[in-house]
Amino acid sequence: MAILNAAKLKRQKGVTEPAAVYGENGEPLLSVRNVRKSFVSGNQNVEVLKGIEMSIDSGRLTMLRGRSGSGKTTLLNLLGGLDRPTEGGVYFRSRPLHEWSDKQLTIVRRREIGFIFQSFALLPLLTAWENVELALRMAGTPRSEWRARVGSCLELVGLTKRAFHRPFELSGGEQQRVAIAKAIAHKPPLLLADEPTAELDSQMAASIIAVFRDIVEVERMAICMTTHDSTLWEAADVVYQMVDGRIVPE
Ligand SMILES: Nc1ncnc2c1ncn2[C@@H]1O[C@H](COP(=O)(O)OP(=O)(O)OP(=O)(O)O)[C@@H](O)[C@H]1O
């Protein structure tokens, strides 16, 4: 796919665009400091994350790669405040998510983070347009802004012509694009995606990654996604490889 090759070429030539950074001092949008996560399974304590250090910048597509069971989803859940680390810190826009109450985390997730999952999580009776509009309603965006924002999000994901179709009338790739439009509608600075291309064929997967590249470049959001698919890694600005709960050099 052209977009993948373009991203690869840019990196090969050492061309890097200046990252849009959060904060005056250039601190990353999100940083993870010595994070450990354990689960109790039966009478055993299983350590799934073993001292993770990483950061995520605005205007960058970051990928987490690794074998099944290496801890990618567990880490993504911590980045999005869906769970808390056993040790260490997760700082989002310099605020310590790991110290926040459930109520505070719910608010930050609703307003400042977009989530995309493997299954597309669309409401089946609503059209693509109404699904995206619902996200704005949930985020408390003023009604007067809905029309323009829904239109521009559907345009960004290339679905203007399909705006009034319901999910069952759309292909898997198109449904995932509606899910992306829904996740970015309220302009969250951070978009997290867990295996967003797992249910798609390789062509549709590449088209989703092309949409992600547009989002980081046009909207300057940060996207962090997990993937097994080695053909997609070259489209990333940053790739973290996970092995057995640790980030290891590629
Ligand atoms: N709530 C939990 N309780 C006990 N063990 C858990 C829990 N969540 C995850 N694990 C274990 O942590 C390990 C890492 O799981 P995780 O889902 O993060 O891996 P992954 O890299 O995302 O894998 P996949 O690519 O298959 O989704 C697995 O061995 C899993 O069984």
The ligand as an ORCA input file, in Angstrom:
! r2SCAN-3c Opt
* xyz 0 1
  N      -7.349    -10.474     34.482
  C      -6.380    -11.383     34.339
  N      -6.180    -12.347     35.265
  C      -5.175    -13.256     35.133
  N      -4.311    -13.268     34.094
  C      -4.454    -12.333     33.148
  C      -5.501    -11.341     33.212
  N      -5.383    -10.542     32.115
  C      -4.341    -11.024     31.407
  N      -3.793    -12.097     32.020
  C      -2.641    -12.870     31.523
  O      -1.625    -11.967     31.168
  C      -0.908    -12.436     30.025
  C      -0.852    -11.333     28.980
  O      -2.171    -11.119     28.447
  P      -2.478     -9.989     27.352
  O      -3.918    -10.151     26.968
  O      -2.052     -8.682     27.886
  O      -1.507    -10.436     26.172
  P      -1.486     -9.955     24.664
  O      -0.052     -9.735     24.324
  O      -2.431     -8.829     24.461
  O      -2.037    -11.245     23.922
  P      -2.976    -11.351     22.618
  O      -2.127    -10.856     21.488
  O      -3.274    -12.814     22.533
  O      -4.184    -10.528     22.866
  C      -1.614    -13.707     29.570
  O      -0.878    -14.814     30.027
  C      -2.957    -13.623     30.250
  O      -3.451    -14.907     30.522
*
